[in-house]
Amino acid sequence: MDEIETRRTRPWLPALLAAVISLAAFWLTAAPGTVLLESNSDLTLAAADLGCAHSPGYPLHSLTAHPFIALFSDPARATNLFSGFFGALTVFFLTLALAELGRCADGRERPWLAALGALAFGLSATLWTQASLTDVYTQHTAFLAAALYVSLRARRLALASEPSGVETVTAGLVIGLLLVSHNAGYAYLPALALVLWPALKRLKAPGWGLTFAALVLGLSAYLYLPIRASTGPLVNWSSPDSFYGFTRSLSQAVYADTPLARDWAVLGGQIAWMGRTWWADLAPGAAILGVAGLTVLIGKGRRQLLAGVLLLWLLPAALLLAISNFPVPQLVGSGETFLLTGAFVLAAGLYLGASRLARKWKRAGGPVAVGALTLILAATILLNLPRADLSERTGMEELGADLFASCPPRAILAVAIVQGDSCYFDGLVRRYARDRRPDLEISSAYQVGDPWYQRELADRAGLLPPGEDEQMRLWRYAGERAPDVRTARSFVDTSLLEHYSRTARRPLALAVDVDYLYAFSLAGREGRDGFVPLGLVEVWRPFEAYTASGDTDLGRLTLTRTRWDTLRFRPRPAGPHKYERAATDFLLGRLDVFAEAASAAGYAPRAAAAAVRAGWFSPLDPRRWDVAKDAAAVWTALARGETPSDVLVGRCLFYGLYGRAALYARRRLEEGTAGVPDLYALYTESLILGDEEGAARFSGILGAMTAPAP
């Protein structure tokens, strides 16, 4: 079998077959629409309207996904399938790259084994999930696999003293596109340079010039950002039409504020989280076999390849540790996508190990190697299918329909189901609202404080913001009292929404992240008939009184929790409640609003247990055993048909939903920089955990901080 595979099979045939298989898997499990995982809604809207997505802008995704959207009626569905298409391209090019790696390692390419190894990566937990929703990572890995393939081919030809100029120039072009697809590509440059070095050494001046020109040609895709931003698209993060905005977008400076020192316990927990992610991406034990397979590259003449492969694995992880400096012992959200090269390299190790097996055992080695990789692939599929299958995720479409059904006439519907990169769910709601509720005005509750968004609201809806002087006073007031920019921004945003509602004389309906304390209290009092209160938010409302007098001290009198118009969803008959399902399955992104919704709808136990799983603590965290016991107690009660106690459910919800806020608050309290929101967080923590003494203490501090000035 080894001879047949080596002499008769061209690598493109197994690569094409593997790509078709993976494409079928990705499209069968693709989400039907928006799921709010990762940057789903932001990138969908940027591609649909040719906008500039969140930093660094992702021009390649917008440019290439836009024509794909024209083939489908639903842009969210289209961009999900687009991710699956590039996931299949990743498998195709990785098959070719692994076959080339085999030729570099022992002079033989075994394309069928390479196809199985590439499929193992394609159907790994992280990549498969990314291929089922809208994000940039499958496109990024496709360019990485293509860059690795042409670099390995150029290396092999150069070492054999054969012409390699075309491959080297092509590598320059693909690497340029790789860098544009995601900034993590810059962490791959040392690895790709090591692989490509034998070919680069042979270049003469014209060859260097052509390679550099090809690299610049790939990087020129960045020019889309200032050109398109100058036309004022709907999505226009960082306004990259100016030099400052352009460089700020490319540098991702908006994500660079990491002032918190990381202690050894937290660092150890984050490294342990990385290890668990790499272990869980493939079948159990496959990571060990992959590392063992990499030892093939230890031999003479291959160590440069080994160094390149290890750099490809570890440098992105080091970059993630550097930029995600959170005071928690695990990294969350899309952080695991920075670890994709780990599964990438482990899949290469599986292929190299299987190739060595085929070479050592001669006639029997080929079938044994194929059988071993097939078993690993089957186990990987069985393990990862439940997590990667997003085909039943209809919660967001149902949520949009419920929002339209619940809003009063002519309302300003302010949407911020999640913050950060996914805050453009409001944009998708706006697209769907054109034909369903033309009387509504859709606004982002998260972006309403940005000047470019205020200009859009003024042009589109005639909603005029307050004057710059008033906004600056508002920001100063918030900055003096808020412990961080995010809290200050929330204060400003909610005040601006109140301003728009009052001046336009239109009712304001909020679909936003609810305040946790309200969610806990409401879970046992109302909403158990299927109605879900999503319109509750912690609001400081000094705007009207403050702008009337300009007196900063007057703001202290209006530091209150205010209940605005509450959206009440109509109950739906039969079957598992949509928000319960969403809360139980939403393990990759932000769980908070779904768990709160499920809790308020009477599904608190399942929501609490899901929250604990989503916010799992590191083994180094001293509370991990308490968390584990509480989660086990919830599931045990459910299995017996019993109802867990409210205290138990409250603790689980706290650990899963509110734990990070309290961690930040406690750290600032120790540093002497805690503000009112921090004290509210710690007061809530004390109430939920049954610490009456702590609750009384924080209540007293809050009373002193919010008392009127004498």
C-alpha positions in Angstrom: 0.0 0.0 0.0 2.9 2.3 0.8 4.3 1.9 -2.7 0.9 2.3 -4.4 0.2 5.5 -2.4 3.7 6.9 -3.2 3.9 6.2 -6.9 0.4 6.3 -8.2 -1.6 8.8 -6.2 -1.3 12.5 -6.9 -1.8 14.6 -3.7 -4.5 16.7 -5.1 -7.0 13.8 -5.4 -7.0 12.8 -1.6 -6.9 16.6 -0.8 -10.0 17.2 -2.9 -11.8 14.2 -1.4 -10.9 15.3 2.2 -12.1 18.8 1.4 -15.5 17.5 0.1 -16.0 15.4 3.2 -15.2 18.2 5.5 -17.4 20.7 3.5 -20.3 18.3 3.9 -19.7 18.1 7.7 -19.3 21.9 8.0 -22.4 22.7 6.1 -24.6 20.1 7.8 -23.7 21.5 11.2 -23.7 25.2 10.2 -25.8 27.6 12.2 -29.0 28.6 10.4 -28.4 32.3 11.2 -26.9 34.6 13.8 -25.7 32.8 17.0 -23.8 35.6 18.7 -20.8 33.4 19.2 -17.4 35.1 18.7 -17.8 38.1 16.2 -20.7 36.6 14.4 -23.0 39.5 13.9 -20.3 42.2 13.4 -18.6 40.2 10.6 -21.9 39.3 9.0 -23.1 42.9 8.8 -19.6 44.1 7.6 -19.7 41.6 4.8 -23.3 42.2 3.8 -22.9 46.0 3.6 -19.1 46.1 2.8 -18.2 47.7 6.0 -15.1 47.8 8.2 -15.3 45.2 11.0 -13.8 45.4 14.4 -10.1 45.9 14.6 -8.0 45.1 12.6 -10.9 45.5 10.1 -10.7 42.1 8.3 -10.9 43.5 4.8 -10.4 40.1 3.2 -13.4 38.6 4.9 -15.7 41.4 3.9 -14.5 41.4 0.3 -14.7 37.7 -0.2 -17.9 37.0 1.8 -19.8 39.8 0.1 -20.3 38.1 -3.2 -21.0 34.8 -1.4 -24.0 36.5 0.4 -25.6 37.3 -2.9 -26.3 33.6 -3.4 -28.5 33.4 -0.3 -31.5 35.3 1.1 -30.2 35.4 4.7 -26.8 37.1 5.1 -26.1 35.4 8.4 -26.8 31.9 7.0 -24.5 32.8 4.0 -21.5 33.9 6.1 -21.9 30.8 8.2 -21.6 28.6 5.1 -18.8 30.8 3.9 -16.8 29.8 7.0 -17.5 26.2 6.2 -16.2 26.7 2.6 -12.9 28.1 3.9 -12.7 25.3 6.5 -12.8 22.9 3.6 -10.1 24.9 1.8 -8.0 24.6 5.0 -8.3 20.8 4.8 -7.4 20.8 1.1 -4.2 22.8 1.5 -3.3 21.1 4.8 -3.4 17.7 3.0 -1.0 19.1 0.4 1.2 20.6 3.1 1.4 17.4 5.1 2.3 15.4 1.9 5.1 18.0 1.3 6.2 17.7 4.9 6.5 13.9 4.5 8.7 14.4 1.4 10.9 16.8 3.3 11.1 14.4 6.3 11.8 11.1 4.6 11.6 11.6 0.8 8.1 10.1 0.5 4.6 11.7 0.4 1.7 9.6 1.5 -1.3 11.7 0.4 -4.0 9.4 1.8 -2.4 9.5 5.3 -2.0 13.2 4.8 -5.7 13.5 4.0 -6.6 11.7 7.2 -4.3 13.9 9.3 -5.8 17.0 7.7 -9.3 15.8 8.4 -8.3 15.2 12.0 -7.5 18.9 12.2 -10.5 20.0 10.2 -12.9 18.2 12.5 -11.1 19.2 15.7 -13.3 20.9 18.3 -12.2 24.5 17.7 -11.9 24.5 13.9 -15.1 22.6 13.4 -17.0 25.0 15.6 -15.5 28.0 13.7 -16.5 26.4 10.4 -20.1 26.3 11.6 -20.5 30.0 12.3 -19.3 33.3 11.1 -15.8 34.3 11.9 -12.4 34.9 10.2 -10.5 31.9 11.6 -11.3 29.3 8.9 -10.2 31.8 6.2 -7.1 32.5 8.3 -6.2 28.8 8.7 -6.8 28.3 4.9 -4.1 30.9 4.1 -1.9 29.4 6.8 -2.1 26.0 5.3 -1.6 27.4 1.8 1.5 29.4 2.9 2.9 26.3 4.6 2.4 24.2 1.5 4.1 26.6 -0.9 6.9 27.2 1.6 7.6 23.5 2.1 7.5 23.0 -1.6 9.9 25.8 -2.2 12.2 24.4 0.5 12.2 20.9 -1.0 13.0 22.2 -4.5 15.7 24.5 -3.2 17.5 21.7 -1.2 17.3 19.6 -4.4 18.9 22.4 -6.4 15.8 22.7 -8.5 14.2 26.0 -9.6 12.1 27.3 -6.7 11.6 31.0 -7.6 7.9 30.6 -8.6 7.1 28.9 -5.3 9.0 31.5 -3.3 7.2 34.4 -4.9 3.9 32.6 -4.5 4.8 32.1 -0.8 5.3 35.9 -0.5 1.8 36.6 -1.9 0.1 34.0 0.3 1.9 35.2 3.4 0.8 38.8 2.7 -2.8 37.6 2.5 -2.3 35.6 5.6 -1.2 38.7 7.5 -4.3 40.6 6.3 -6.7 37.8 7.3 -5.8 38.1 11.0 -3.0 39.7 13.0 -2.1 36.4 14.6 -0.3 35.8 11.2 2.6 38.0 12.4 3.3 35.4 15.1 3.8 32.8 12.3 6.5 34.7 10.4 9.5 33.2 12.3 8.2 29.7 11.7 7.5 30.3 8.0 10.8 32.1 7.5 12.7 29.0 8.9 10.8 26.7 6.6 11.4 29.0 3.6 15.0 29.9 4.4 16.7 27.5 1.9 14.7 28.9 -0.9 15.2 32.5 0.2 19.0 32.0 0.3 19.0 31.1 -3.4 17.2 34.2 -4.5 19.1 36.9 -6.4 18.2 40.6 -6.4 15.4 40.3 -9.0 13.9 37.3 -7.0 14.0 39.2 -3.8 12.3 42.1 -5.5 9.5 39.9 -6.9 9.0 38.2 -3.6 8.8 41.5 -1.8 6.4 42.9 -4.4 4.2 39.8 -4.0 4.2 40.3 -0.2 3.2 43.9 -0.7 0.5 42.9 -3.2 -1.0 40.6 -0.6 -0.8 43.4 2.1 -2.5 45.9 -0.3 -5.8 44.4 0.7 -5.5 46.6 3.8 -6.2 49.6 1.5 -9.9 48.5 1.4 -10.3 49.9 4.9 -9.6 53.6 4.3 -11.2 53.6 0.9 -14.4 52.0 2.1 -14.4 53.9 5.4 -14.4 57.2 3.6 -17.9 56.4 2.2 -19.4 56.0 5.7 -20.5 52.4 5.8 -22.9 51.1 8.4 -20.1 49.2 10.2 -17.1 51.5 10.5 -15.0 50.5 13.5 -12.2 52.9 14.4 -13.0 55.1 11.3 -9.9 53.9 9.4 -10.2 56.6 6.7 -7.8 58.8 8.7 -4.1 57.9 9.3 -4.7 57.7 13.1 -7.8 55.5 12.7 -6.1 53.3 10.1 -3.0 52.6 12.3 -5.2 52.3 15.4 -7.3 49.7 13.7 -4.4 47.7 12.3 -2.5 47.7 15.6 -5.6 46.6 17.5 -4.8 49.3 20.1 -8.4 49.2 21.3 -7.6 45.8 22.8 -4.2 46.7 24.2 -5.1 48.0 27.6 -3.9 45.3 30.0 -2.9 47.1 33.1 -3.5 44.3 35.6 -0.5 42.4 36.8 -0.7 38.7 36.5 0.4 36.6 39.4 1.8 33.1 39.2 -1.4 31.3 40.2 -3.3 33.1 37.4 -0.6 32.5 34.8 -0.4 28.8 35.8 -4.2 28.5 35.5 -4.1 30.1 32.0 -1.4 27.8 30.8 -3.3 24.8 32.2 -6.3 26.0 30.3 -4.3 26.0 27.1 -3.2 22.5 27.8 -6.8 21.4 28.3 -7.8 23.1 25.1 -5.1 21.3 23.0 -5.9 18.0 24.7 -9.6 18.3 24.0 -9.4 19.5 20.4 -8.7 15.9 19.1 -9.6 12.4 20.2 -8.5 11.5 23.8 -4.8 10.7 23.7 -4.3 12.0 20.1 -2.3 14.9 21.4 0.3 12.6 22.9 0.5 10.6 19.7 0.9 13.8 17.8 3.8 15.0 20.0 5.4 11.5 19.6 5.0 11.8 15.8 6.9 15.1 15.8 10.0 13.3 17.0 10.5 12.2 13.3 11.9 15.7 12.7 14.6 15.3 15.3 17.0 13.6 12.9 19.9 15.3 11.1 18.8 17.8 8.5 15.3 18.1 9.8 15.9 20.1 13.0 15.2 23.4 11.2 11.8 22.0 10.2 11.2 20.9 13.8 12.1 24.4 15.1 9.7 25.9 12.6 6.9 23.6 13.6 7.3 24.2 17.3 7.4 28.0 16.7 4.2 27.7 14.7 2.6 26.0 17.7 3.9 28.1 20.6 4.3 31.7 19.4 0.6 32.3 19.0 0.0 30.9 22.5 2.6 33.3 23.9 0.9 36.2 22.0 -2.4 35.3 23.5 -0.9 35.3 27.0 0.6 38.7 26.4 -2.5 40.4 25.1 -5.2 38.7 27.3 -3.9 39.8 30.6 -7.1 39.1 32.7 -7.0 38.5 36.4 -8.8 35.2 36.1 -7.2 31.7 35.9 -8.7 30.9 32.5 -9.0 32.6 29.1 -12.5 32.8 27.6 -14.4 33.8 24.5 -12.5 33.5 21.2 -9.1 33.0 23.0 -9.0 29.4 22.1 -8.9 30.3 18.4 -5.3 31.6 19.0 -4.5 28.0 19.9 -5.6 26.6 16.5 -2.0 26.1 15.4 -1.6 23.6 18.3 -4.1 21.2 16.8 -2.6 22.1 13.4 0.8 20.9 14.5 -0.5 17.9 16.4 -2.3 16.8 13.2 1.0 17.0 11.4 2.6 14.9 14.2 -0.2 12.3 13.7 0.6 12.2 10.0 4.4 11.9 10.6 3.9 9.2 13.1 1.6 7.2 10.8 4.1 7.6 8.0 6.9 6.3 10.1 4.7 3.3 11.0 4.0 2.7 7.3 7.7 2.9 6.5 8.9 0.6 9.4 6.4 -2.2 9.0 6.6 -2.4 5.3 3.7 -4.3 3.8 1.6 -4.3 7.0 2.5 -0.8 8.0 0.3 1.0 5.4 -3.0 -0.6 6.4 -2.2 -0.3 10.2 -1.3 3.4 9.8 -4.5 4.1 7.8 -6.6 2.1 10.4 -5.0 4.0 13.3 -5.6 7.4 11.8 -9.2 6.4 10.9 -9.9 5.4 14.5 -8.5 8.7 15.7 -10.6 10.6 13.2 -13.8 8.6 14.1 -13.2 9.3 17.8 -12.5 13.0 17.1 -15.8 13.2 15.2 -17.9 11.5 17.9 -16.3 13.7 20.6 -16.7 17.0 18.8 -20.0 16.7 16.9 -22.2 17.7 19.9 -20.2 20.9 20.4 -19.8 21.8 16.8 -23.3 21.1 15.6 -25.0 24.5 15.6 -27.7 23.6 13.1 -30.5 23.9 15.7 -29.4 27.3 16.9 -32.5 29.4 16.1 -32.6 31.4 19.3 -31.5 34.6 17.8 -34.0 34.6 15.0 -36.7 33.8 17.5 -35.4 36.6 19.7 -35.6 39.0 16.8 -39.2 38.0 16.1 -40.1 38.4 19.8 -38.5 41.8 19.9 -40.7 43.0 17.1 -43.8 41.5 18.6 -43.1 43.1 22.0 -42.1 46.7 21.1 -44.7 49.5 21.4 -45.4 51.5 18.2 -42.7 54.0 17.1 -40.3 52.8 19.8 -36.6 53.3 19.8 -35.4 49.7 20.2 -31.9 49.8 21.8 -30.2 46.5 21.4 -27.0 45.3 23.2 -27.5 41.6 23.8 -23.7 41.3 24.1 -21.0 43.9 24.0 -17.7 43.9 22.2 -17.3 42.5 18.7 -20.8 41.0 18.6 -22.6 44.3 19.4 -23.9 44.6 15.8 -26.7 42.2 16.4 -28.7 45.5 16.3 -27.6 45.9 12.7 -28.9 42.5 11.8 -32.2 43.3 13.6 -32.3 46.5 11.6 -32.0 44.5 8.3 -34.8 42.2 9.4 -37.0 45.1 10.6 -37.2 46.8 7.3 -40.2 44.8 6.2 -41.5 43.6 9.6 -41.6 46.7 11.8 -40.8 49.8 9.7 -42.1 52.0 12.5 -39.2 51.0 14.8 -35.9 52.8 15.0 -33.1 50.3 15.9 -30.1 51.6 17.8 -27.1 50.0 19.3 -27.0 50.5 23.0 -23.3 49.8 23.0 -22.2 52.2 20.2 -24.5 55.1 20.9 -21.6 57.0 22.5 -19.3 56.8 19.5 -19.2 60.0 17.3 -19.4 58.1 14.1 -22.5 56.2 15.3 -24.1 59.5 16.5 -23.6 60.9 13.0 -25.3 57.8 11.5 -28.3 58.2 13.8 -28.6 61.8 12.9 -28.5 61.1 9.2 -30.6 58.0 9.2 -33.3 58.8 11.8 -33.0 62.5 12.6 -31.9 61.7 16.2 -29.7 64.5 17.3 -27.2 64.0 20.1 -26.6 66.5 22.9 -23.9 69.1 22.3 -20.3 68.2 22.6 -19.9 70.3 25.7 -22.7 68.4 27.4 -21.3 65.1 26.4 -17.8 66.0 27.7 -19.3 67.0 31.0 -21.1 63.7 31.1 -18.0 61.7 30.3 -16.1 63.6 33.0 -18.8 62.9 35.5 -18.7 59.2 34.6 -14.9 59.1 34.7 -14.7 60.6 38.1 -17.0 57.9 39.6 -16.5 54.8 37.4 -13.5 52.6 38.2 -12.9 51.7 34.5 -13.7 52.9 31.0 -16.3 50.1 30.4 -18.4 51.2 33.4 -18.1 54.8 32.5 -19.2 54.1 29.0 -22.2 52.2 30.1 -23.2 55.2 32.2 -22.8 57.5 29.2 -24.6 55.2 26.7 -27.7 54.8 28.9 -27.9 58.5 29.5 -27.7 59.2 25.8 -30.4 56.7 25.0 -32.6 58.5 27.6 -31.8 61.8 25.8 -32.8 60.4 22.4 -36.1 59.0 23.8 -37.0 62.3 25.5 -36.1 64.7 22.7 -37.7 62.5 19.9 -40.7 61.8 22.1 -40.6 58.1 21.3 -40.8 55.2 23.8 -37.6 53.5 24.6 -37.5 49.7 24.6 -34.3 48.0 25.7 -33.0 44.6 24.8 -29.8 44.6 26.8 -27.7 42.6 29.2 -29.8 42.6 32.4 -28.5 43.6 35.8 -27.7 40.4 37.6 -29.3 41.4 40.9 -32.6 42.0 39.2 -32.3 38.7 37.4 -31.8 36.9 40.7 -34.8 38.6 42.4 -37.1 38.2 39.4 -36.3 34.5 39.0 -38.5 33.6 42.0 -41.2 36.3 41.6 -42.3 36.7 38.0 -41.7 35.5 34.5 -42.4 31.8 35.3 -45.3 31.8 32.7 -42.8 32.0 29.8 -42.3 35.7 29.7 -38.7 36.8 29.8 -37.8 40.3 31.1 -34.9 41.5 28.9 -35.5 45.2 29.4 -34.1 45.5 32.9 -30.8 47.3 33.2 -28.8 49.0 35.9 -29.0 52.6 35.0 -27.6 55.8 36.4 -29.8 58.7 35.3 -28.1 62.0 36.2 -28.4 63.3 32.6 -31.6 65.4 32.8 -30.9 66.9 36.2 -27.2 67.4 35.5 -27.6 69.2 32.2 -30.3 71.4 33.7 -28.0 72.8 36.3 -24.4 71.8 35.4 -23.8 70.9 39.1 -21.6 67.9 39.5 -22.7 67.2 43.0 -26.3 66.9 41.9 -25.4 63.7 40.1 -25.0 62.0 43.4 -28.7 62.4 44.1 -29.6 60.5 41.0 -27.4 57.4 41.4 -30.3 55.0 41.4 -31.3 51.7 39.9 -34.0 52.4 37.4 -36.4 50.1 35.7 -37.3 51.1 32.2 -39.8 49.6 29.8 -39.7 45.8 30.0 -40.0 43.7 26.9 -42.3 40.8 27.7 -42.1 37.8 25.3 -45.2 35.9 24.3 -45.0 32.3 25.6 -44.5 29.6 23.0 -46.2 26.2 23.4 -44.6 22.7 23.5 -41.0 21.6 23.3 -38.0 22.8 25.3 -38.0 26.5 25.8 -35.7 28.3 23.4 -33.9 30.2 26.0 -33.3 27.1 28.1 -31.8 25.4 25.1 -29.7 28.4 24.3 -28.5 28.7 27.9 -27.6 25.0 28.1 -25.6 25.0 24.8 -24.0 28.4 24.8 -20.6 27.3 26.1 -18.3 29.1 23.8 -19.5 32.7 24.0 -21.2 34.9 26.5 -23.7 32.9 28.4 -25.0 35.6 30.7 -28.1 36.9 29.0 -29.3 33.5 28.0 -28.8 32.0 31.5 -30.6 35.0 33.0 -33.4 34.7 30.5 -33.7 31.0 31.2 -33.6 31.7 35.0 -36.3 34.3 34.8 -38.4 32.0 32.6 -38.4 29.3 35.3 -35.4 27.3 34.1 -32.9 28.5 36.7 -31.4 25.1 37.6 -30.4 24.1 34.1 -29.2 27.7 33.4 -27.2 27.7 36.6 -25.5 24.4 35.8 -24.7 25.6 32.2 -23.3 28.8 33.7 -20.9 26.8 35.9 -19.7 24.8 32.9 -19.2 27.9 30.9 -17.4 29.8 33.6 -15.3 26.8 34.9 -12.5 27.7 37.2 -8.9 26.6 37.0 -7.6 23.7 39.1 -5.5 26.4 40.9 -8.5 28.3 42.0 -9.3 27.5 45.7 -13.1 27.6 45.1 -13.1 25.0 42.3 -14.3 22.2 44.7 -17.2 24.3 45.9 -18.1 25.1 42.3 -17.9 21.4 41.4 -20.0 20.3 44.4 -22.7 22.9 43.7 -22.9 22.0 40.0 -23.1 18.3 40.9 -25.8 19.0 43.5 -27.9 20.8 40.8 -27.7 18.0 38.3 -28.3 15.4 41.0 -31.5 17.1 42.0 -32.6 17.4 38.4 -31.9 13.7 37.8 -34.2 12.8 40.7 -37.0 15.1 39.5 -36.4 17.4 42.4 -36.1 21.2 42.5 -32.8 22.5 43.8 -32.9 25.1 46.5 -32.9 28.8 45.6 -29.6 29.2 47.6 -27.9 26.5 45.6 -29.1 27.9 42.3 -28.1 31.4 43.3 -24.5 30.2 44.1 -24.2 28.5 40.7 -25.5 31.5 38.9 -23.0 33.7 40.7 -20.0 31.5 40.0 -20.9 31.2 36.3 -22.2 34.6 35.6 -21.0 37.1 38.1 -17.7 35.7 39.2 -15.4 37.7 36.9 -17.0 41.0 37.9 -16.5 40.2 41.6 -12.8 39.2 40.9 -12.1 42.5 39.3 -14.0 44.3 42.1 -12.1 42.5 44.9 -8.8 43.3 43.3 -9.6 47.0 43.0 -10.9 47.0 46.6 -7.5 45.6 47.7 -5.8 48.3 45.7 -8.0 51.1 47.2 -9.4 52.0 43.8 -12.9 50.5 44.1 -15.9 52.6 42.9 -19.6 52.3 43.4 -20.1 49.6 40.8 -17.4 47.5 42.5 -19.2 47.8 45.8 -22.5 46.8 44.2 -20.8 43.7 42.8 -19.3 42.7 46.2 -22.6 43.5 47.9 -24.4 41.2 45.4 -21.7 38.5 46.0 -22.3 38.6 49.7 -26.1 38.3 49.3 -25.8 35.4 47.0 -23.3 33.5 49.0 -25.2 34.1 52.3 -22.6 36.4 53.9 -24.8 38.7 55.9 -21.9 40.4 57.6 -20.2 41.2 54.3 -23.5 42.4 52.8 -24.1 44.7 55.8 -20.5 46.0 55.5 -20.7 46.8 51.8 -24.2 48.2 52.2 -22.9 50.7 54.7 -20.0 51.7 52.4 -22.4 52.2 49.5 -24.7 54.3 51.7 -21.8 56.6 52.6 -20.6 56.8 49.0 -24.0 57.7 47.5 -25.2 60.0 50.3 -26.0 63.6 49.2 -23.1 66.0 49.8 -23.7 68.2 53.0 
